[in-house]
Structures are given as structure tokens and as C-alpha cells.
Amino acid sequence: MRDTALASHAFLEGFEEGHLEIIEDCVAGRSVWKQGEMMLLRGGAADTCHLIVDGRVAIEIRSPGSAPRVFQTLQGGDVLGWSWMFEPRLWTFDARAVAETTAFTLDAILLRKAMEDDCEFGLRFGIRMTQAVVNRLKAARLQVLDVYNR
């Protein structure tokens, strides 16, 4: 593993060296978004996965005729985006940089291929992504409870 910043990302904690090298091979680069800039748009092609290094990201949902609602805020160490794993591979939410945000951007096509080619890696990465989904659902559930218990 050549990139120590990538290897030390909280999302990758506990991955063995060989799996970290696979992930590094999927890195398309570092991306930077300015405060207020949209990172993902609902309905857009989900062809990346972002490992947030620093900054803050608001996950937003919209309903017709109303302003977007933030249902979770992510920060350094979090992962953004899982829609790349599932058909139809379209983003299901919007994401906006609340502060300037830097992330490692992974090429989802390469990542899916690596997961298929190396079953052990695929299982470990898939479990880690599933845990991120579960955490996001828990946060959404708590927010819904908060809204309706007022």
C-alpha cells in the first residue's frame, strides 16, 4: 500500500494489505468539493464511491414542492454512496458539501470487478458497505422518530 492516507481511512480499518492494494487500484483520484457544491444528484449514474477524508456532507432527500431535507451528515472517515452496488445503479439521494470536502473517489466499475474477481475481498468489502447502509438506516429511523415525537 503506497498511499498511507488511504490506508489509514477509518472505513478501511482492519483490511489486510492485499485488500488495501486492491482498493488503491480502484482509486480514480482525490476529489474536492467547495462548500454548497452538489456531490451526488438523485437519479444520476452511480459510478463512484467516495471515502471522505475531511469536510462535511449533507445527505438530502426532496419531496415535490418543498426544500431539501437533510437526514444525515457525514464527515471524514465516512463512506458516501452505495448505489453503485445495486441495479439500476442510480443515486437514490442528493449529497451536498456543507463545508469544503475532500474524498478518495473510487471507480465503481473497477471496484465491482475486483469484488467479483476476488471473492474474499468482495465479501469483506460488501460486508463493510452493508454496515454503512445499516448505520445510515438507523440514523434515518432516529430522525423519523424525532420528527414524529415532537
N, C-alpha and C positions, 0 to 999 in steps of 0.2 A: 504494500500500500504506500503509494508515494505522497498522497495528499493527507497530511495529518489533520487538517481542519475537517475534512470529510470523515476520516476515520474516527474523530472524536465527537461527531454529531450524536446527540442523545438518542435519536431514533435508531442508530446503528449500534448502540451499546450491546456488547455480547456477541456480535457477529464474528466468526472466525476470519482469519487473514484471507483465505482463498475467496470467501464470500464477499469480503470488503473489496477485493480486487475486481470481482465481477461487477459490483455496484459502480466502482470507479470507471470501469469500461463503458458504463451506461450514461455517465455524466456528459451532458451536452454543453455544459458551461455553468458559470455563475450568472445569475440574473439579478438585476437591481430594479426595484420599482420605487418611484417617488411617492411621497405622501399623497393619498387621494387617488392614485392610479389604480385602474382595474387590473387584476391579475388573471382572473378567470371570469368568463361570462357564461351563464346558464345557456345550454343548447349548443355551445361551441365544441369543437373537436377536442376530446380529452386525449391528448397525445404526449403529455408530460406528467411528471410527478415532481414536487418541489420539497426539498429538505430545507426548512427555514433556518438560516444561520442567525440572523438578528432582525429586529424590527417587530411590527405587529400587523396582523392580517385579520380583517373582519370578514367572517363568513356570513353572507346576506341571503335572505330569501325575499321574494317580491310577490305581492298579490296585485291583481289588476286594480288600478286606480289609487294605490297607496304607495307611500315611500318605502324603500327597502328597510327590512328589519334585520338587525344583527342578532344571530342566535349563538355565535361563539366567536371568540377572539383567540387567534393563535399567535405564537411568539417563537423566538429562537429555540431550536430543539424539537419543534413540532414538524409534522409532515402535512403537506397540503395536496389534496387530490387523490382520490381512489377510483374515480370513474373510468380511468384508463384500463382498469382490470376487467370491466364488465361491458358486454354489449348493451346498448349500441355505441358505447364509448363516447358519450357526450356529457359535458359538465351538467350537474344537477343543481348547482347553486352558483352564485356570484361570489367573488373574493376581491376585496379591496385592501390596498395597503393603507393602514391607519397612520403609520409612520414609515419613513424610508425603510425598505425591507430588502434584504439580500438572501438569496437561496441558491443551493445547488439544484440545477434543473436536470432531471433525469429524462432521457429519451424513452418513452413508454414502449415503443416498438422493440427497442433493444432489450429493455427490461423484461418484457413478456417472453421474448425469445430465450433469454438467459434462464428464466424461470422454467421454461419447457425443456431446455437442454440439460439443465442440472436440477434434477428432481429434489434433492436435498435443499439446495439453495431456494428453489421455488417454494417448497413447503415452509421453510423458515421465514422467507420474505413475506409470503402470503399470510402466515400467522401474525407477523408483526403488523401488516397492513390491516388485518381483521381487528386487531386490538385497537388500532387507531379509529376504525369505524365504530367499534363498540363504545369507546370513550366519547366520540362525537355524539352518538345516540344518547348516551347518558346525560351529556350536557344539554342536549335539546330537550330531553324529558324534564330535567330540573327547571329549565326555563319555562316550559309549558306549565308546570306546576306552580311556578312563581306567578305567572301571568293570571292564572285562573284562581289563585288563592288570595287575591287582593281584595 
